[in-house]
Amino acid sequence: MIDLTGKVSIVTGSARGLGRGIAMKLASLGALVIVSDLNKEGTESTVNEIIELGGKAESFLCNVADKEQARKLVEETVEKHGKLDILVNNAGINRDGMLHKMDHEQWDAVLNVNLTGVFNTMQPASAIMREQQNGRIINISSASWLGNVGQANYAAAKAGVVGLTKTAARELAKKGITANAICPGFIDTDMTRGVPEKVWDLMVSKIPAGRAGTPEDVANCIAFLASEQASYINGEVINVGGGMVL
């Protein structure tokens, strides 16, 4: 049984979808969850649902692409609660387009949130965790880090997250800190529900498991990586996609 009682966690991009599922899971296992997002209504909704279910959660509006906002997210959490045990970098956006048509605004927007945003929270969090001599950093990459048509910006950012995670794992291991990356496959969220039915069916047909994943599928893996049971798992890239990358 995974027990995260007393742990303090931050989950970025947790107002809805995958991030919301992760926040709910960590809270159900006893962690205090700082629910962070730009979506005020969604953030408060996630917090309220966690509290209604008997969990502990607080909201923090933050744009991780802004280094000062990201720094305040980490530092104010530690000032209030005395520590930071778990950081889950989930915040992300997509601005898809074919490489020859993609403009710099699309490129910059995705890189700023999906890669620089991860660095912006990891840097202050790693400093805190080094002092604590303990911590778990879990970054959400994507199966798309291997390359995907129409997603040059997204794939580049998610590949960058893998490199950043592995570097952090090497640097922080001796301080009792682990850093791992999760690569979700095709997950049933508000975002994916917006694709045409034919595209949905095509994506699911490529998954050996025969179904789209759920936020809980991903959250279960994250909960394990956040636990003491996973203290010797470090620098890994774990696919949670029902075998889609096969």
Protein Blocks (a to p, Z undefined) as FASTA:
>chain_A
ZZfehiacddehilgcjllmmmmmmmmnopacddddfblmlmmmmmmmmmmnopacdddd
ddfklmklmmmmmmmmmmmnopafbdcdfbdcdddddfklpcfklmmmmmmmmmmmmmmm
mmmmmmmmmmnopacddddddfklnopehilmmmmmmmmmmmmmmmmmmmmmmnopacdd
ddddddddfklmmpcfklmmmmmmmpmnopacdfklmmmmmmmmmpmklmmgghiacdde
ehmmZZ
